[in-house]
Amino acid sequence: MSRPSQFSDTREHLLATGESIILGKGFSAVGLAEILGCAGVPKGSFYHYFRSKEGFGVEMLRRYFEHYDARLLQALAVDQGNARDCLLGYFSGWLDRHQQCEEGNQSCLAIKLAAEVSDLSEPMREALAEGMGRVVLRLSDCIRRGQQEGSLCTRLPAEDTAGSLYSLWVGAALLFKVQHTQQPMQQALALTAALLKQSDCTPPASS
């Protein structure tokens, strides 16, 4: 059992502990008693920081996406290579992370909770939508950088392409959970590589 002293404050400790448990069991299956017991924190301390379990879930998702955004910015940074290579590296990382999930190391909170809580809690759905929307914005910024530097085709509509890619990978991740096979994500990577064409992409044929 982890202890609050490992964290800067009790609130962070509760969020980290809750995320670890919920990654394995889902949101609905986990009660506050289990989170508090694992965290070694009394109920009064929980309600000092969160009004309800739903409020806790919202803050947990916000925390997750803040951490995810920091990692994404680093993965797509200029010093990591040209934009096309950064994007392909980022999406290749989905394969690695979901291989870890397959081996029992759950690390995909947004995918795990998206289907479960979207109908269960409007505030949690909004937190998911906001966090996922931020991911798409980061991807579209990287696509525009690739068009400026010449590593990506200038005819790609950046925002639409980013949204389509993210939708493709979220869908592949859900199929992975259902089918227990890497094939959907391998297919997604092949489609991603084909979509992120080099700067010398062939113009559409004239009619």
Secondary structure by P-SEA (a helix, b strand, c coil): cccccccccaaaaaaaaaaaaaaccccccccaaaaaaaacccaaaaaaccccaaaaaaaaaaaaaaaaaaaaaaaaccccccaaaaaaaaaaaaaaaaaaaaaccccccccccccccccccaaaaaaaaaaaaaaaaaaaaaaaaaaaacccccccaaaaaaaaaaaaaaaaaaaaaaaccaaaaaaaaaaaaaaaccccccccccc
